[in-house]
Amino acid sequence: MNNNDNAAGCAGRLANLILSLSSTLKNIDLEHKRELERLSLSTLEGDFAAVIMATLDKRHQQRREPYVRHLEELQERARQDALVKAWNDRSAMLAVAE
């Protein structure tokens, strides 16, 4: 396996991780939306409903936070990998031209 194959494999795994995390976040968001819809259909009113909504929102953010952080790290790594690949490709083209 050469460096290009290895880099392509890493990029593919990175892309799969990004897609998986994005899907997990989407599922967390859909579940939160359903919880809010259930709350809006309930007979709860006033301050009690507001407290429950605030609790649901806080829990939603807490559940999302580690996935968002990991996703941002992976996206930054993908950007860095793309820059390195572009630089290496440019260097290889310049070497051929010499």
C-alpha positions in Angstrom: 0.0 0.0 0.0 1.5 3.4 -1.0 1.0 6.7 0.8 -1.8 7.8 -1.5 -3.8 4.6 -0.7 -3.2 5.1 3.0 -4.2 8.7 2.8 -7.4 7.8 0.9 -8.2 5.2 3.5 -7.8 7.7 6.3 -9.8 10.3 4.5 -12.6 7.7 3.9 -12.6 6.7 7.6 -12.6 10.4 8.6 -15.6 11.1 6.3 -17.5 8.1 7.7 -16.9 9.3 11.3 -18.1 12.8 10.3 -21.3 11.3 8.7 -21.9 9.1 11.7 -21.6 11.9 14.2 -23.8 14.1 12.0 -26.4 11.4 11.9 -26.2 11.0 15.7 -26.7 14.7 16.2 -29.7 14.7 13.8 -31.3 11.9 15.9 -30.7 13.8 19.1 -32.3 16.8 17.6 -35.3 14.8 16.3 -35.8 13.2 19.7 -35.7 16.7 21.4 -38.2 18.0 18.9 -40.6 15.1 19.7 -40.2 15.7 23.4 -41.1 19.4 22.9 -44.1 18.5 20.8 -45.3 16.1 23.5 -44.9 18.8 26.1 -46.8 21.3 23.9 -49.7 18.7 23.7 -49.7 18.1 27.4 -52.1 19.7 29.9 -49.2 21.3 31.7 -49.3 25.0 31.9 -47.5 28.0 33.2 -44.3 27.9 35.2 -44.3 24.1 35.5 -44.3 23.7 31.7 -41.6 26.4 31.4 -39.4 24.5 33.9 -39.8 21.2 32.1 -39.0 22.9 28.8 -35.9 24.5 30.2 -34.9 21.1 31.6 -35.4 19.5 28.2 -33.4 22.2 26.5 -30.6 21.9 29.0 -30.5 18.1 28.6 -30.6 18.4 24.8 -27.5 20.7 24.9 -25.7 18.5 27.3 -26.3 15.4 25.0 -25.2 17.3 21.9 -22.1 19.0 23.3 -19.6 16.1 23.2 -20.8 15.1 19.7 -20.5 18.7 18.4 -17.0 19.0 19.9 -15.9 15.7 18.4 -17.4 16.7 15.0 -15.6 20.0 15.0 -12.3 18.3 15.8 -12.8 15.9 12.9 -13.8 18.6 10.5 -10.7 20.6 11.5 -8.6 17.5 10.9 -10.2 17.0 7.5 -9.4 20.6 6.6 -5.8 20.1 7.7 -5.5 16.8 5.8 -6.9 18.5 2.7 -4.3 21.3 3.0 -1.5 18.9 3.4 -2.7 16.9 0.4 -2.9 20.0 -1.7 0.6 21.1 -0.6 2.0 17.6 -1.4 0.3 17.5 -4.7 1.6 21.0 -5.6 5.1 20.0 -4.5 4.9 16.8 -6.6 3.8 18.8 -9.7 6.7 21.3 -9.2 9.2 18.4 -8.9 7.9 16.9 -12.1 8.2 20.3 -13.8 11.8 20.7 -12.8 
